[in-house]
Amino acid sequence: MERKDFLKLLSLAPLSMSTMNLQSFARLTDELPTEGKRMPVLFTSHGNPMDIPMSREERPFWNKLYELGTSLQKECEVRAAVVISAHWCTGDTTYVNTAPSQKQIFDYYGFPEEYYEVYYNAKGSPEVAQEISGIIPSVKETTEWGLDHGAWPMLMHLFPDANVPVFELSIAYNAKPDYHYELGEQLKALRNKGVLIIGSGSLIHNLPLAMKKMGSGDMTAYGWEEEYDAWLKKQIEERNFSELLNYEESHKLGKLAAPTPDHFVPVLYSLGLTDATDEIEFFYEAPVELPAFSERSFIIRS
C-alpha cells in the first residue's frame, strides 16, 4: 500500500484508535514510504587531495560532481546526506556523528598553505543521525568528529551552497566485508525518507605504490590498474556483488589494489543499499591517470 493511500484510508476510520497501540501505529507509519522520489545512492571517489584547490573548470571530476548535485536537487528533496568516508575508521565499532554543526577536518599534513584555506561550512542532522542508531542499535552516537577529507572536498562540489545537512558514519575497520554490506542493507529504509547515502572511497587505492612513483614526479599508472578497473566495472554491472565482498581473493590484483580496507569498503555500503530493480550508472569513469588509484564513481537509481 502506498503511504498516500494508507493515510486516505486512515482519514475514513473512526476517531477512536483504542484498539491499536500507539507505539505500534508509529512503527507502522514509519515503515511506509514517504511521499516523493526514492533517493538514489552514490559511490564516489573523493578525489586526490592534491587537486583540492583546483576549480571545476580545471578539474573534470569536480565538475561532474557539481552537475550531479545540481540534477539531484532538481529531482529530489534531499533531507540530509550521510557519508561513509574512508578517512573515519573506528576499530571494532561503527559510530554516527550527531553533532548539529560539522567541523571541517584538515586531516592531511605538509601541504602548501592554500590547501588549508578552502572552507566548507556544513550543518549536521542530529535527527537523521539518531534514526540510524535507532535502526541499528549497535551503531554508537558521537559528536567527536566532523567532515574529513573523505567528505568535504567532494561535498563542496556536489552541494556547493552547503544547503544539505550532512554527517558521517564511520567504518568499523576490523569488521569483515559482510558486516559493511549488511549494514548498508539495514539502512535501505532511509532511501524512502529523503536521505542520500554516499560511500566515499576509491576502488583502487594503494598509497605506498602511488607515493613511490609520484614522489619522483612520475604520474603515470603502473599498467595493472586498467585491468582491475575493467573487472570491477563488470562485476558491478552484472551484480556479482559476492565477488566484491570477497575482493581480496576473487581477483589476483585485489590485495594489490586495496591493501587496506578503508578505501574499498565504502562501496560495500552502496551495494548493500541496492535493490534488484535499481539501475547503476557510472557517472565518472575516466581512464586511470594516476598510479595505483581510481576515480570510478557511480549512482544507483530506482
C-alpha positions in Angstrom: 0.0 0.0 0.0 1.3 3.5 -0.9 1.6 5.9 2.0 -0.9 8.3 0.5 -3.5 5.5 0.1 -2.9 4.4 3.7 -3.4 7.9 5.1 -6.5 8.4 3.0 -7.9 5.2 4.4 -7.0 6.3 7.9 -8.9 9.5 7.5 -12.1 7.5 6.9 -11.5 5.4 10.1 -13.2 6.1 13.4 -11.5 8.7 15.5 -11.1 6.3 18.4 -8.0 4.1 18.0 -8.0 2.5 21.3 -7.6 -1.0 19.8 -4.3 0.0 18.3 -1.2 0.5 20.5 0.1 4.0 19.6 3.7 2.8 19.5 2.8 0.0 17.1 1.0 2.6 15.0 4.1 4.8 14.9 6.2 1.9 13.8 3.7 1.1 11.0 3.7 4.6 9.7 7.5 4.9 9.8 7.8 1.9 7.6 5.6 3.3 4.9 7.3 5.1 2.1 7.3 8.9 2.3 5.8 11.0 -0.5 8.3 11.8 -3.2 11.0 10.1 -5.1 13.0 7.2 -3.6 16.5 8.6 -3.0 19.4 7.4 -5.1 22.7 6.0 -3.6 26.2 7.1 -4.5 29.6 5.6 -4.5 32.1 8.2 -5.3 35.8 8.9 -5.2 36.6 11.9 -3.0 39.5 12.8 -5.3 43.2 13.2 -5.0 43.8 15.7 -2.1 46.4 17.4 -4.4 43.5 18.6 -6.5 41.6 20.3 -3.7 42.4 23.9 -4.7 41.5 23.3 -8.3 38.4 24.8 -9.8 35.6 22.9 -11.6 36.9 24.4 -14.9 40.3 22.9 -14.2 39.2 19.5 -12.8 36.6 17.4 -14.8 35.8 15.2 -11.8 34.8 18.2 -9.7 32.7 19.5 -12.5 30.9 16.1 -12.8 30.1 16.2 -9.1 28.7 19.7 -9.5 26.5 18.6 -12.4 25.3 15.6 -10.5 24.4 17.6 -7.4 22.5 20.1 -9.5 20.4 17.4 -11.1 19.8 15.5 -7.8 18.4 18.6 -6.1 16.1 19.2 -9.1 14.9 15.5 -9.0 14.6 15.0 -5.2 14.2 16.9 -2.0 17.3 15.9 -0.2 16.6 15.9 3.5 20.1 15.0 4.6 23.2 13.3 3.3 25.2 10.5 5.1 28.8 9.9 4.0 30.7 6.7 4.8 34.2 8.1 4.5 37.4 6.1 4.0 39.0 8.6 6.4 36.9 7.9 9.5 37.9 4.4 10.8 37.0 3.3 14.3 38.3 -0.1 15.2 35.5 -2.6 16.0 32.6 -0.2 16.4 30.6 1.9 13.9 29.8 5.4 15.0 27.4 8.1 13.7 28.0 11.8 14.2 25.1 13.5 15.8 26.6 17.0 16.1 24.4 19.8 14.8 27.5 21.6 13.4 30.0 19.7 11.4 33.6 20.9 11.8 35.9 20.7 8.8 38.8 18.4 9.4 42.0 19.0 7.5 43.3 15.5 8.0 46.3 15.8 5.7 49.7 17.1 6.5 52.6 19.1 5.0 50.6 20.6 2.2 51.0 24.2 1.0 49.1 26.9 2.8 46.3 27.2 0.2 45.2 23.7 1.0 44.1 24.9 4.4 42.2 27.9 3.1 39.4 26.1 1.4 36.3 26.1 3.6 33.1 24.2 3.6 30.7 25.2 6.4 28.1 22.4 6.6 25.4 21.7 9.2 24.7 18.2 10.6 21.4 16.5 11.1 21.1 15.1 14.6 17.6 13.8 13.9 18.6 11.7 10.9 21.8 10.5 12.6 19.7 9.3 15.6 17.4 7.5 13.2 20.4 5.4 12.1 21.3 4.4 15.7 17.6 3.7 16.2 17.6 1.3 13.2 20.8 -0.3 14.2 21.4 -0.2 18.0 25.0 -1.4 17.6 25.8 1.9 15.9 27.0 4.3 18.6 26.4 8.1 18.7 29.2 10.6 19.0 29.9 14.3 18.4 33.7 13.9 18.3 34.1 14.1 14.6 33.2 16.3 11.6 33.8 16.2 7.9 37.2 14.8 6.9 38.9 15.0 3.5 37.0 11.9 2.5 33.8 14.0 2.6 34.1 17.8 2.3 36.3 18.1 -0.9 33.6 16.0 -2.7 30.6 17.7 -1.0 31.8 21.2 -1.7 31.2 20.5 -5.4 28.2 18.2 -5.0 26.4 20.7 -2.8 28.5 23.9 -3.1 25.9 26.0 -1.1 26.2 23.7 1.9 22.4 23.7 1.9 22.1 19.9 2.6 22.7 18.8 6.2 25.4 16.2 6.2 27.2 13.9 8.6 29.4 10.8 8.6 29.0 7.2 9.5 32.3 5.6 10.5 33.9 2.4 9.2 34.5 -0.3 11.7 38.0 -1.0 10.4 38.3 -4.5 11.9 35.0 -5.8 10.6 34.6 -8.3 7.8 33.3 -7.2 4.4 29.9 -8.9 5.0 29.4 -6.6 8.0 29.6 -3.5 5.9 27.3 -4.8 3.2 24.7 -6.0 5.7 24.8 -2.6 7.5 24.1 -1.0 4.1 21.1 -3.3 3.7 19.7 -2.3 7.1 19.8 1.4 6.1 17.6 1.0 3.0 14.5 2.5 4.8 16.3 5.8 4.8 16.1 6.0 1.0 12.3 6.4 1.4 12.9 9.3 3.8 14.8 11.8 1.7 18.2 10.6 2.8 21.1 10.4 0.3 23.7 7.9 1.4 27.2 8.2 -0.1 30.0 5.7 0.0 33.2 7.8 -0.4 36.5 5.9 -1.2 38.4 4.5 -4.1 38.1 1.2 -5.8 41.8 1.2 -6.4 43.9 2.8 -3.7 47.5 1.7 -2.9 49.1 4.7 -1.2 52.6 3.3 -0.9 52.7 2.4 -4.6 51.2 5.7 -5.5 53.8 7.7 -3.5 56.6 5.6 -4.8 56.0 6.9 -8.3 54.5 10.3 -7.6 57.3 11.1 -5.1 59.7 11.0 -8.0 57.5 13.1 -10.3 56.1 10.1 -12.3 52.3 10.4 -12.5 51.8 7.5 -14.9 49.9 4.4 -14.0 51.7 1.1 -13.4 49.6 -0.7 -16.0 47.7 -3.2 -14.0 45.1 -0.6 -12.8 43.2 -0.7 -16.1 42.8 -4.5 -16.0 41.4 -4.4 -12.4 39.2 -1.4 -13.1 37.6 -3.1 -16.0 37.0 -6.2 -13.9 35.4 -4.1 -11.1 33.1 -2.4 -13.6 31.9 -5.8 -15.0 31.2 -7.2 -11.5 29.2 -4.1 -10.6 27.2 -4.1 -13.9 26.4 -7.8 -13.6 25.5 -7.5 -9.9 28.2 -10.0 -8.9 28.4 -8.4 -5.5 29.7 -11.6 -3.9 32.9 -11.1 -5.9 33.4 -7.7 -4.4 32.6 -8.9 -0.9 35.5 -11.4 -1.4 37.6 -8.8 -3.1 40.9 -9.9 -1.6 40.6 -13.4 -3.1 38.3 -13.1 -6.1 40.9 -11.4 -8.4 44.7 -11.7 -8.5 45.0 -7.9 -8.2 42.6 -7.5 -5.3 45.1 -7.3 -2.5 47.4 -5.1 -4.6 44.6 -2.7 -5.5 43.3 -2.5 -1.9 46.0 -3.5 0.6 43.9 -1.9 3.4 40.1 -1.9 3.6 39.4 1.7 4.3 39.0 3.0 0.7 37.4 -0.1 -0.7 34.7 -1.0 1.9 32.6 2.2 1.3 31.5 0.6 -1.9 30.0 -2.3 0.0 27.6 0.0 1.8 26.4 1.4 -1.5 26.0 -2.1 -2.9 24.1 -3.2 0.2 21.7 -0.4 -0.3 20.9 -1.5 -3.9 17.6 -3.2 -4.8 17.3 -5.7 -7.6 15.3 -3.3 -9.8 17.7 -0.4 -9.4 19.8 0.9 -12.3 23.5 1.5 -11.8 25.1 4.3 -13.9 28.8 5.2 -13.9 28.8 9.0 -13.8 32.6 9.2 -13.8 34.9 6.6 -15.4 37.9 8.5 -16.8 40.9 6.4 -17.9 43.2 5.6 -15.0 45.6 8.5 -14.9 47.4 8.2 -11.6 49.4 5.2 -10.3 47.5 2.8 -8.1 44.4 5.0 -7.9 40.9 5.0 -9.4 38.2 7.6 -9.5 35.4 5.4 -11.0 32.1 6.5 -9.4 28.5 5.5 -9.9 24.9 6.3 -8.9 22.2 3.8 -8.1 18.6 4.8 -9.0 15.2 3.2 -8.7 
